[in-house]
């Protein structure tokens, strides 16, 4: 194991630049919401995938939205948790995260409405009804989580809680 970390240090250029976990991110509202989005999004697509969703075209859209945003959310979560965004300082991460969360909110609204409208209480398979109803509930919670993340990422993008001087200073070391 020591050989792997030594090889990684020589490739990155500096001995202290190995990726470290960011505990402050996990305790932040965005970190907590991102973790909740990953869990809730997983529940949405796992519940739908366990039904005969292929017989209903509406669930194809719900599956696309939930799986796509689950994958991207997990990627963002890992990026922020390992502080990899600091290595790509030329990307405006707060703006990217705000746009992602806003788009996810809008598309999850459509997925939630589609999923809820497609639930049929007279389904001939009771377990499909229960799973689809639960997926609709969790899609609603996921939509709310993305909406809250949009709010917090907007605040981070605008720099609320800091002044103009501190928002312009970045540490690129």
Number of C-alpha atoms within 10 A of each C-alpha: 5 7 8 8 12 12 11 16 15 11 10 11 10 10 13 9 13 16 14 11 15 13 11 10 16 17 11 12 15 23 20 15 22 22 17 16 26 20 15 23 28 20 20 29 22 16 21 24 17 12 17 12 17 11 9 9 10 15 23 18 15 26 21 13 20 27 17 14 22 23 14 13 21 16 13 19 22 14 15 19 19 17 17 16 16 17 12 11 12 9 11 11 18 17 15 13 21 21 15 19 26 20 16 25 21 14 18 25 19 17 25 25 15 17 26 18 12 17 19 14 13 8 11 9 11 12 12 20 18 17 20 27 21 19 27 25 17 22 29 21 19 28 25 17 23 27 21 18 26 22 16 21 24 19 14 19 17 14 15 12 9 10 9 10 7 10 14 8 8 9 6 9 6
